[in-house]
């Protein structure tokens, strides 16, 4: 399971540069790049709030749940003949 941050998409839609957005929300461009490239393991609510404020969006516009590959689960069910 993974949570993706669709920040690059929202930045493109709003036509704002990474450096400008970083300055507006008070983080370094390097840290914003980590978020933008989905390499972050966590995000502070205050950062999420600032992103939503500056990009005029909701958290759900930025966050996306991507389920893990169900291939393993399907194989297990196929091999299980008990009911």
C-alpha positions as CSV (number, residue, x, y, z in Angstrom):
1,X,0.0,0.0,0.0
2,X,1.2,3.5,-0.7
3,X,0.0,7.0,-0.4
4,X,1.1,9.2,-3.3
5,X,1.3,13.0,-3.2
6,X,0.1,14.3,-6.5
7,X,1.9,17.6,-5.9
8,X,3.6,17.8,-9.3
9,X,0.2,17.6,-11.0
10,X,-1.3,20.4,-8.8
11,X,1.8,22.6,-9.3
12,X,1.4,22.2,-13.1
13,X,-2.3,23.0,-12.9
14,X,-1.7,26.1,-10.8
15,X,1.3,27.2,-12.9
16,X,3.5,28.0,-10.0
17,X,7.2,27.3,-9.7
18,X,8.7,25.0,-7.1
19,X,10.9,27.7,-5.7
20,X,8.0,30.1,-5.4
21,X,5.7,27.5,-3.7
22,X,8.5,26.5,-1.3
23,X,9.0,30.1,-0.3
24,X,5.2,30.6,0.2
25,X,4.8,27.6,2.4
26,X,8.1,28.1,4.3
27,X,10.1,25.0,3.4
28,X,13.2,24.6,1.3
29,X,13.0,23.8,-2.4
30,X,14.9,20.6,-1.7
31,X,12.2,19.4,0.8
32,X,9.4,20.4,-1.6
33,X,11.2,18.4,-4.3
34,X,11.2,15.3,-2.0
35,X,7.4,15.7,-1.5
36,X,6.9,16.4,-5.2
37,X,8.8,13.2,-6.2
38,X,7.0,11.0,-3.7
39,X,10.2,10.2,-1.8
40,X,8.8,11.5,1.6
41,X,7.8,9.0,4.2
42,X,5.6,11.5,6.1
43,X,4.2,15.0,5.8
44,X,3.3,17.4,8.6
45,X,-0.3,18.5,8.8
46,X,1.0,22.1,8.9
47,X,2.8,21.5,5.6
48,X,-0.2,19.9,4.1
49,X,-2.4,22.8,5.3
50,X,0.0,25.3,3.7
51,X,0.1,23.4,0.4
52,X,-3.7,23.4,0.3
53,X,-3.9,27.1,1.2
54,X,-1.4,28.1,-1.5
55,X,-2.6,25.7,-4.2
56,X,-6.3,26.4,-3.4
57,X,-7.2,22.8,-3.1
58,X,-8.3,20.1,-0.6
59,X,-6.1,17.4,0.9
60,X,-7.9,14.8,-1.2
61,X,-6.7,16.7,-4.3
62,X,-3.1,16.0,-3.3
63,X,-3.2,12.6,-1.6
64,X,-4.0,9.4,-3.4
65,X,-4.2,5.9,-2.0
66,X,-2.6,3.2,-4.3
67,X,-3.3,-0.3,-3.1
68,X,-0.4,-2.8,-3.1
69,X,-0.2,-5.2,-6.0
70,X,-3.0,-7.8,-5.5
71,X,-1.2,-10.4,-7.6
72,X,0.1,-12.3,-4.5
73,X,-3.4,-12.2,-2.9
74,X,-5.0,-13.6,-6.1
75,X,-2.5,-16.4,-6.4
76,X,-3.2,-17.4,-2.8
77,X,-6.9,-17.5,-3.4
78,X,-6.5,-19.5,-6.6
79,X,-4.4,-22.1,-4.8
80,X,-6.8,-22.4,-1.8
81,X,-9.4,-25.0,-2.6
82,X,-11.1,-25.0,0.7
83,X,-14.5,-23.4,1.2
